[in-house]
Amino acid sequence: MERKMDTRAMVTGAILTALVVVLQYVANYVKIGPFPITLVQIPIIIGVAVGGIGMGAWLGAVFGFVVLISGAGEPFFTLNPLATILICMAKGIACGAMAGVVYKLVSKWNRYGAVITAAVVSPIVNTGIFFLGCTAFFMDTVRTWTQAAGMGDNVAGYMFLGLAGINFLLELGSNILLSPLAVRLLQIRKNQQ
């Protein structure tokens, strides 16, 4: 029985990994501002619910890596490749791992509450690390973009409205709506077997 569960977890992990790759590449064509809107966090949340913190961190790492190789981080990569790699990988791994941590804690009381909590935490961590990385490594560039957008010195406003805030809200909403549904469908499928 344990071997069957390990095989099922590996197959699920492989499918979710492929889904992360495909969704991130598709996201490059759906943008608000310079950065794509991604649905990648949904398979990360599913992975957390099915495989735990480790699977969440793995899927987050795949997400970060695909962001790098797909060109989604190009506006920053040309300025500082090392910082861009660090930010992309850190935000990906952290959003998956932290979603896993909160899922594990909350699932002791309620599985769907855990999925929703993880679906909220993942984009907060992802966007939060992105904002911190922009502040630490790319503030001069972001300030220039802010002024070019006609927002004067309102860098915080530009970061939220122009860089990632709208994307964050859309990702948060899609996570909250779709992640519990996907986990429920997996549970129904599991119960039918």
Secondary structure, DSSP 8 states (H G I E B T S, - for coil): -HHHHHHHHHHHHHHHHHHHHHHHHHHTTSEETTEE---THHHHHHHHHHHHHHHHHHHHHHHHHHHHHHTTTHHHHTT-HHHHHHHHHHHHHHHHHHHHHHHHHHTTT-HHHHHHHHHHHHHHHHHHHHHHHHHHH-HHHHHHHHHHTT-TT-HHHHIIIIIIHHHHHHHHHHHHHHHHHHHHHHHHHHHH-
